[in-house]
Amino acid sequence: MSDAQSLDALIQALRKLPGVGVKSAQRMAFHLLQHDRGGAQTLSRALQAATLQVQHCERCHTFTEDHVCSTCLDTKRDATLLCVVETPADQSAMERTGAYKGLYFVLMGKLSPLDGIGPNDLGLKKLFDRACDSTVREVILATNFTAEGEATAHVIAEGLKTRGIKSTRLARGVPAGSELEYVDLGTIAHALVDRR
């Protein structure tokens, strides 16, 4: 492989990252090769180690290096609450709030018929089995408020309802500290419907 081919391969690899186009990938590649070869090697080793060592938790599907993640093993967490999120990034966001102390189930995606992702692809059977383990009392549906996230939450809620398991959906509405004139109309409409 020639030097130009190696550089092109690096740029194409960087383009696989979300939100990274050709120009951004070129800037990153040039920066790493020109100013931070040590950083590039550290990045390479970290990527190699992560792809070899990080796996899915057997209970919740989040990323971990063990068979069961530390969150699932934490006996201080409320095992009667199970929060369903789309991705490990969503789980991380929930954790950063400090407000949720239950357990999780990470779908690793959302229903998307156009992309060929159905209920079996998300492991909903495993979710329903987990929710019916006689410990869980409430499943909190924390999928995103996109069309696919809403459809995913609806399918899960219906599946839980037929099994006699209580489910709730994250509230949505006007953000704290905002002024109504600057909030989009859909958010105001949802906040009005979900008022308390």
C-alpha positions, 0 to 999 in steps of 0.5 A, a space after each residue: 500500500 502506498 503512502 497516498 493509499 494509507 492516508 486515503 484509508 485513514 480519511 475513509 476510516 475517520 469518515 465512518 464517525 457520525 457527523 464527519 465529512 470528507 473535510 473534517 476527516 482530512 483535517 483530523 488525519 492531517 493533524 494526527 499525522 503532522 502534529 500528534 503521531 503519539 496521539 494517533 498511536 494511542 487512538 489506534 491502540 484504544 480502538 483495537 483494545 475496545 473492539 476486542 474487549 468491549 461486549 454487551 452486558 448479558 442482562 441489559 445489553 450496554 457496553 462492558 468488559 465483563 459478562 454483566 456490567 457494574 450497573 446491573 451488579 450494583 445492589 444499591 440500585 432499585 431493581 423494581 425499576 427498569 428504564 428502556 433506552 435506545 443506546 448506551 449514550 442515552 443510558 449515560 445521559 440518564 445516569 448524568 442526571 443523578 435522578 434515576 437509581 433503577 436498572 436499564 435495558 439498552 435496545 441498541 437501536 429503535 424500530 425502523 421498518 425502512 431500515 429493516 429493523 423490527 421487534 426481533 432485531 431489538 431483542 424485545 423478547 429478552 426485554 419482556 422476559 426481563 420485565 416479567 422476572 417478578 422483580 420489575 414493577 415498572 418499566 420506564 420507556 425512555 426512547 427518543 421522541 422521534 417517529 421511530 422512538 415513539 413507535 418503539 415505545 408504543 410497541 413495547 408498551 403494548 407488549 408489556 400491557 398484555 403481560 400485565 406490567 406497568 409502563 410509563 413514558 418520559 414526560 416531555 414539555 417546555 424546558 425549564 428556563 425557556 420562554 414560550 415565544 422561542 419554544 417550537 409549537 410541537 413542544 408547546 402542544 405536547 406540554 399542554 396535553 401532558 400538563 399536570 
